[in-house]
Amino acid sequence: MKLLPPKRSVRPAPPREVARLRARLAEAKETLRAIRAGEIDTLAGAGQAGRQVFTLEGAEHAYRVLIESMNEGALTLTRDKMILYANQAFARMVRCPLEQVTGGSFRRFLAPADRLTLRALLKNAAKTGAKILVPLHAADGTRLPVQLSIGAREKTGRGRLTIGMVVTDLTEARRTEELLRALAHRVVQVQEAERSSVALELHDQITQPLCAVLFHSQGLVAKLAGHSGPARPEAVKLRDLLSQTSAAVERISRNLRPGTLELLGLVAGLRAAAKEFAARTGAKVNLAGVQPLGRLPAPVELALYRIVQECFKNVEKHARARRVTVRLHQTADAVFLVIDDDGAGFDADHPPTRSPVNGGLGLLSMRERAAYVGGTLQVKTGRRAGTEIAVCIPVAPGGEVAAAI
């Protein structure tokens, strides 16, 4: 027969002990509620490093009302990224109840790569503030583009530094930026369509009649070849004036709708534009490293051609340069264009612009041209130091534009 150990009797806890435990539990619940409500200034706790005291910034009523009325998220973090305080705006951003945010780690709302970047920024937070653009990973899986503005806060009771952070939702700003970009792209399209229409009108309505009048004026000069007196010199002046006017109209028409670019490609178009600019202004134009390229997508060729045109125009009106160099080369995945001059240059912080009525916005229009085909444009300049415009446009294998237009 198997003997069972005697049953141990469980003695109930004394009523006084039960009352003490209940009181401690109620106190803990009230403390947690007060922390979440921001009614506590200081929090003391025991950790691996010993007893730690944290000052909970923003517990004052007036300060809390200000923080809670913000549309931006506000956080107070420890060095190890534990959230001591968060306002309701941040909780809404991360789609998470506020009670589940406070006391948790801020790291869970970031991708692994962004956690490493944030760690490096927090190391210098005591010396200087910092800003970073990151996607915030909300609790429901969505990603929110935000800007984190980081700065040091006051030290805690044991001299430990806390971190203040403002989280700005960039969703609306990004949407507005995309709408503006789409509008700029549409303006470029409409502008090119209007230029083609005007060029066609000039050719049909102005250039052809001018050529006919010029032909008759040449005939008139020939008929007056044997006559003496003022009639023949006046006819010669009339012929020369008509010739100059016809050439100017032809140049304007060609710039509005570059037939050489459309038929022969970018390199031929640039050579024609450089030759015409040099002949008109007397500046020396050097096409360095411009080798025959395969045909690029029409939007890319047009964007690069218009950027060079705008550079020539700026050199003529502002830079007063004697030398202009144009470099163009293509790699497996990008096209690079560099235009530099030895002109007056300008202050990069206050670039010159022209009124839209006078034909554009200078550097802004060139940047929009590059961005239209997924490229970038950089400017290096200084007063009396010349100007360099560098354009890079990604192109996928086969000549297609890498970025969506």
C-alpha positions as CSV (number, residue, x, y, z in Angstrom):
1,M,0.0,0.0,0.0
2,K,1.3,3.4,-1.1
3,L,1.6,6.0,1.7
4,L,0.6,9.5,0.8
5,P,2.3,12.5,2.5
6,P,0.0,14.2,4.9
7,K,-1.9,17.1,3.5
8,R,-0.6,20.5,4.5
9,S,-3.2,22.9,5.7
10,V,-3.1,26.3,4.1
11,R,-3.4,28.9,6.7
12,P,-5.3,32.0,5.5
13,A,-3.3,35.2,5.5
14,P,-4.1,37.4,8.5
15,P,-6.7,40.0,7.7
16,R,-4.1,42.7,8.5
17,E,-1.7,41.4,5.8
18,V,-4.5,41.1,3.2
19,A,-5.5,44.7,3.9
20,R,-1.8,45.8,3.5
21,L,-1.4,44.0,0.2
22,R,-4.7,45.5,-1.1
23,A,-3.6,49.0,-0.1
24,R,-0.2,48.5,-1.9
25,L,-2.0,47.3,-5.0
26,A,-4.4,50.3,-4.9
27,E,-1.4,52.6,-4.4
28,A,0.4,51.1,-7.4
29,K,-2.7,51.5,-9.6
30,E,-3.1,55.1,-8.5
31,T,0.6,55.8,-9.2
32,L,0.3,54.3,-12.7
33,R,-2.8,56.4,-13.4
34,A,-1.0,59.5,-12.2
35,I,2.0,58.9,-14.3
36,R,-0.2,58.4,-17.4
37,A,-2.1,61.5,-16.6
38,G,1.0,63.6,-16.0
39,E,0.3,64.4,-12.4
40,I,3.7,63.2,-11.1
41,D,6.8,65.2,-11.3
42,T,9.4,62.6,-10.2
43,L,9.5,58.8,-10.5
44,A,11.9,56.7,-8.4
45,G,12.6,53.1,-9.1
46,A,15.2,50.3,-8.5
47,G,17.2,49.0,-11.5
48,Q,20.4,47.2,-12.2
49,A,22.4,50.4,-11.7
50,G,20.7,51.0,-8.3
51,R,18.0,53.3,-7.3
52,Q,17.2,55.8,-10.1
53,V,15.1,59.0,-10.0
54,F,13.5,60.4,-13.1
55,T,12.0,63.8,-13.4
56,L,8.9,63.7,-15.5
57,E,9.0,67.0,-17.5
58,G,5.7,68.6,-18.4
59,A,3.7,67.6,-15.3
60,E,2.8,71.2,-14.6
61,H,-0.7,72.0,-15.7
62,A,0.0,75.0,-17.9
63,Y,2.9,73.2,-19.7
64,R,0.8,70.0,-20.1
65,V,-2.1,72.0,-21.7
66,L,0.4,73.4,-24.2
67,I,1.9,70.1,-25.0
68,E,-1.4,68.3,-25.3
69,S,-2.8,71.0,-27.6
70,M,0.1,70.5,-30.1
71,N,-0.5,68.8,-33.4
72,E,3.0,67.4,-33.1
73,G,4.1,64.5,-31.0
74,A,6.0,65.2,-27.8
75,L,8.2,62.7,-26.0
76,T,10.6,62.5,-23.1
77,L,13.0,59.6,-23.4
78,T,15.7,58.1,-21.2
79,R,19.1,57.3,-22.7
80,D,18.0,53.7,-23.3
81,K,15.0,55.1,-25.3
82,M,12.4,54.3,-22.7
83,I,9.4,56.7,-23.1
84,L,8.9,58.5,-19.8
85,Y,6.2,60.8,-21.3
86,A,4.2,61.0,-24.5
87,N,1.3,63.2,-25.5
88,Q,-1.9,62.2,-27.1
89,A,-0.8,63.5,-30.6
90,F,2.1,60.9,-30.6
91,A,-0.2,58.1,-29.5
92,R,-2.5,59.0,-32.4
93,M,0.5,58.9,-34.8
94,V,1.5,55.4,-33.8
95,R,-2.1,54.2,-33.6
96,C,-1.6,53.0,-30.1
97,P,-3.3,53.8,-26.8
98,L,-1.3,56.2,-24.7
99,E,-1.1,53.8,-21.7
100,Q,0.7,51.3,-24.0
101,V,3.1,54.0,-25.2
102,T,4.3,55.4,-21.9
103,G,6.9,53.1,-20.3
104,G,7.6,51.3,-23.5
105,S,10.6,51.6,-25.8
106,F,10.7,54.1,-28.6
107,R,12.7,51.7,-30.7
108,R,9.7,49.5,-31.5
109,F,8.4,52.3,-33.8
110,L,11.5,52.4,-35.9
111,A,13.1,50.2,-38.5
112,P,16.5,48.5,-37.5
113,A,18.5,50.8,-39.7
114,D,16.8,53.9,-38.3
115,R,17.4,52.7,-34.7
116,L,21.2,52.7,-35.4
117,T,21.0,56.3,-36.8
118,L,19.0,57.4,-33.8
119,R,21.5,55.9,-31.4
120,A,24.3,57.9,-33.0
121,L,22.2,61.1,-32.7
122,L,21.3,60.5,-29.1
123,K,25.0,60.2,-28.2
124,N,25.5,63.8,-29.1
125,A,22.1,65.0,-27.8
126,A,23.7,66.6,-24.7
127,K,25.9,68.9,-26.9
128,T,23.6,69.9,-29.7
129,G,20.2,69.2,-31.1
130,A,19.6,67.1,-34.2
131,K,16.9,66.4,-36.7
132,I,16.2,63.3,-38.8
133,L,13.6,62.2,-41.3
134,V,12.4,58.6,-40.7
135,P,9.3,56.5,-41.4
136,L,7.5,55.8,-38.1
137,H,6.1,52.3,-37.9
138,A,2.6,52.5,-36.3
139,A,1.0,49.7,-34.3
140,D,-1.3,48.8,-37.2
141,G,1.6,48.3,-39.6
142,T,1.3,51.6,-41.5
143,R,4.3,53.8,-42.1
144,L,4.2,57.5,-41.3
145,P,6.9,59.9,-42.7
146,V,8.0,62.1,-39.7
147,Q,10.8,64.5,-38.7
148,L,12.3,63.8,-35.3
149,S,13.7,66.9,-33.6
150,I,15.9,65.8,-30.7
151,G,17.4,67.9,-27.9
152,A,18.7,67.4,-24.4
153,R,16.5,67.9,-21.4
154,E,17.3,68.5,-17.7
155,K,19.1,65.8,-15.8
156,T,17.3,63.4,-13.4
157,G,18.0,63.1,-9.7
158,R,21.0,61.0,-10.2
159,G,22.4,63.1,-12.9
160,R,21.1,61.0,-15.8
161,L,20.2,62.9,-18.9
162,T,16.7,62.7,-20.5
163,I,16.0,63.4,-24.1
164,G,13.2,65.6,-25.4
165,M,11.8,64.8,-28.8
166,V,9.3,66.5,-31.1
167,V,7.7,64.3,-33.8
168,T,6.3,66.2,-36.8
169,D,4.0,64.4,-39.2
170,L,5.1,65.0,-42.7
171,T,2.3,63.2,-44.5
172,E,0.5,66.4,-45.5
173,A,3.7,68.1,-46.4
174,R,4.7,65.2,-48.6
175,R,1.3,65.2,-50.3
176,T,1.5,68.9,-50.9
177,E,5.0,68.5,-52.3
178,E,3.8,65.7,-54.7
179,L,0.9,67.9,-55.8
180,L,3.3,70.8,-56.5
181,R,5.6,68.5,-58.3
182,A,2.8,67.2,-60.5
183,L,1.7,70.8,-61.2
184,A,5.3,71.7,-62.2
185,H,5.4,68.7,-64.5
186,R,2.1,69.7,-66.1
187,V,3.4,73.3,-66.5
188,V,6.5,72.0,-68.3
189,Q,4.3,69.9,-70.6
190,V,2.0,72.8,-71.4
191,Q,5.0,75.1,-71.9
192,E,6.6,72.8,-74.4
193,A,3.3,72.4,-76.3
194,E,2.8,76.2,-76.4
195,R,6.4,76.6,-77.6
196,S,5.8,74.2,-80.5
197,S,2.6,76.0,-81.4
198,V,4.3,79.4,-81.4
199,A,7.3,78.1,-83.4
200,L,4.9,76.7,-86.0
201,E,3.0,80.0,-86.2
202,L,6.3,81.9,-86.6
203,H,7.3,79.6,-89.4
204,D,4.0,79.7,-91.3
205,Q,2.9,83.3,-90.6
206,I,6.2,85.3,-90.2
207,T,9.2,83.4,-91.5
208,Q,7.8,82.6,-94.9
209,P,6.5,86.1,-95.7
210,L,9.8,87.6,-94.5
211,C,11.7,85.4,-96.8
212,A,9.5,86.5,-99.7
213,V,10.0,90.2,-98.8
214,L,13.8,89.6,-98.5
215,F,13.8,87.9,-101.9
216,H,12.0,90.9,-103.5
217,S,14.4,93.3,-101.7
218,Q,17.4,91.5,-103.2
219,G,15.8,91.8,-106.6
220,L,15.3,95.5,-106.0
221,V,18.9,96.0,-105.1
222,A,19.9,94.1,-108.3
223,K,17.7,96.4,-110.4
224,L,19.2,99.5,-108.9
225,A,22.8,98.3,-109.5
226,G,23.3,100.8,-112.4
227,H,21.6,103.7,-110.7
228,S,23.4,106.5,-108.9
229,G,21.8,108.4,-106.1
230,P,20.3,107.5,-102.7
231,A,17.9,104.9,-103.9
232,R,20.3,102.0,-104.1
233,P,22.0,102.5,-100.6
234,E,18.5,102.7,-99.1
235,A,17.5,99.4,-100.8
236,V,20.7,97.8,-99.5
237,K,19.9,98.9,-96.0
238,L,16.4,97.6,-96.4
239,R,17.7,94.2,-97.6
240,D,20.2,93.9,-94.7
241,L,17.5,94.8,-92.2
242,L,15.1,92.2,-93.6
243,S,17.9,89.7,-93.5
244,Q,18.7,90.4,-89.9
245,T,15.1,90.2,-88.9
246,S,14.6,87.0,-90.8
247,A,17.6,85.4,-89.0
248,A,16.4,86.6,-85.6
249,V,12.9,85.1,-86.2
250,E,14.5,81.9,-87.4
251,R,16.7,81.7,-84.3
252,I,13.7,82.3,-82.0
253,S,11.7,79.6,-83.8
254,R,14.6,77.2,-83.6
255,N,15.0,77.8,-79.9
256,L,11.3,77.3,-79.3
257,R,11.2,74.0,-81.2
258,P,14.7,72.6,-81.8
259,G,14.5,70.7,-85.0
260,T,18.1,69.5,-84.8
261,L,17.4,68.0,-81.4
262,E,14.3,66.2,-82.6
263,L,15.9,64.8,-85.8
264,L,19.6,64.2,-84.8
265,G,19.6,63.9,-81.1
266,L,21.1,65.6,-78.0
267,V,24.8,65.9,-79.1
268,A,23.9,67.5,-82.4
269,G,21.4,69.8,-80.7
270,L,24.0,70.9,-78.1
271,R,26.6,71.6,-80.8
272,A,24.2,73.7,-82.8
273,A,23.1,75.6,-79.7
274,A,26.8,76.2,-78.7
275,K,27.7,77.4,-82.1
276,E,24.8,79.8,-82.3
277,F,25.5,81.2,-78.8
278,A,29.3,81.7,-79.5
279,A,28.6,83.5,-82.8
280,R,26.0,85.8,-81.1
281,T,27.9,86.7,-77.9
282,G,31.5,86.2,-78.7
283,A,32.0,83.9,-75.8
284,K,34.2,80.8,-76.3
285,V,32.2,77.6,-75.9
286,N,34.1,74.3,-75.4
287,L,32.3,71.0,-75.8
288,A,34.5,68.8,-73.7
289,G,34.0,65.1,-73.7
290,V,30.7,65.4,-75.7
291,Q,30.7,62.1,-77.6
292,P,27.9,60.7,-79.8
293,L,25.4,59.0,-77.5
294,G,22.6,56.6,-78.4
295,R,19.2,58.3,-78.6
296,L,18.0,58.9,-75.1
297,P,14.3,59.2,-74.2
298,A,12.8,62.3,-75.7
299,P,12.0,63.9,-72.3
300,V,15.6,63.4,-71.1
301,E,17.1,64.9,-74.2
302,L,14.7,67.9,-74.1
303,A,15.4,68.5,-70.3
304,L,19.1,68.5,-70.8
305,Y,18.9,70.7,-73.9
306,R,16.6,73.3,-72.1
307,I,19.0,73.3,-69.1
308,V,21.9,74.2,-71.4
309,Q,19.8,76.8,-73.1
310,E,19.0,78.4,-69.7
311,C,22.7,78.3,-68.7
312,F,23.6,80.1,-71.9
313,K,20.9,82.7,-71.2
314,N,22.2,83.2,-67.7
315,V,25.8,83.6,-68.9
316,E,24.7,86.2,-71.5
317,K,22.6,88.2,-69.1
318,H,24.3,87.9,-65.7
319,A,27.7,86.1,-65.7
320,R,29.4,88.0,-68.5
321,A,31.7,85.0,-68.9
322,R,34.3,84.7,-71.6
323,R,34.5,80.9,-71.5
324,V,31.8,78.2,-71.1
325,T,32.5,74.5,-71.0
326,V,29.9,71.8,-71.5
327,R,30.6,68.2,-70.6
328,L,28.3,65.3,-71.3
329,H,28.9,61.6,-70.7
330,Q,26.8,58.6,-70.1
331,T,27.3,55.5,-67.9
332,A,25.4,52.3,-67.7
333,D,22.8,53.8,-65.4
334,A,23.0,57.6,-65.7
335,V,23.6,60.6,-67.9
336,F,25.8,63.4,-66.5
337,L,25.8,67.0,-67.8
338,V,28.2,69.7,-66.4
339,I,28.2,73.3,-67.5
340,D,30.8,75.7,-66.0
341,D,31.8,79.3,-66.8
342,D,34.4,81.8,-65.7
343,G,31.9,84.5,-65.1
344,A,31.0,86.7,-62.1
345,G,29.2,84.0,-60.2
346,F,26.7,84.8,-57.4
347,D,25.9,84.3,-53.8
348,A,24.6,80.7,-53.5
349,D,22.4,81.7,-50.6
350,H,20.7,84.4,-52.6
351,P,20.6,83.3,-56.2
352,P,19.4,85.7,-58.9
353,T,15.9,85.1,-60.2
354,R,14.0,86.6,-63.0
355,S,10.4,87.6,-63.1
356,P,8.1,84.9,-64.6
357,V,7.0,87.7,-67.0
358,N,10.5,87.9,-68.3
359,G,10.8,84.3,-69.2
360,G,11.3,82.0,-66.2
361,L,12.8,81.5,-62.8
362,G,16.4,80.7,-63.6
363,L,17.8,78.0,-61.3
364,L,14.3,77.0,-60.2
365,S,13.2,76.2,-63.7
366,M,16.4,74.2,-64.3
367,R,15.9,72.2,-61.1
368,E,12.3,71.5,-62.2
369,R,13.5,70.4,-65.6
370,A,15.9,67.9,-64.0
371,A,13.3,66.7,-61.4
372,Y,10.8,66.2,-64.2
373,V,12.8,63.3,-65.5
374,G,13.9,62.0,-62.1
375,G,17.2,63.7,-62.0
376,T,19.0,66.1,-59.7
377,L,20.8,69.5,-60.2
378,Q,23.6,70.9,-58.1
379,V,25.1,74.4,-58.2
380,K,28.6,75.4,-57.2
381,T,29.3,79.1,-57.3
382,G,30.6,82.2,-55.5
383,R,31.0,85.8,-56.2
384,R,33.7,86.3,-58.9
385,A,34.3,82.5,-58.8
386,G,32.3,81.3,-61.8
387,T,29.4,78.9,-61.7
388,E,29.2,75.2,-62.2
389,I,25.8,73.4,-62.9
390,A,25.9,69.6,-62.5
391,V,23.0,67.5,-63.6
392,C,22.6,63.7,-63.1
393,I,19.7,61.8,-64.6
394,P,19.3,58.1,-63.9
395,V,18.7,56.0,-67.0
396,A,17.8,52.3,-66.8
397,P,19.4,49.8,-69.2
398,G,18.0,50.2,-72.7
399,G,17.8,54.0,-72.4
400,E,14.5,54.3,-70.4
401,V,14.3,56.9,-67.7
402,A,14.9,55.1,-64.4
403,A,12.5,57.3,-62.4
404,A,8.9,57.5,-63.2
405,I,7.8,60.7,-64.9
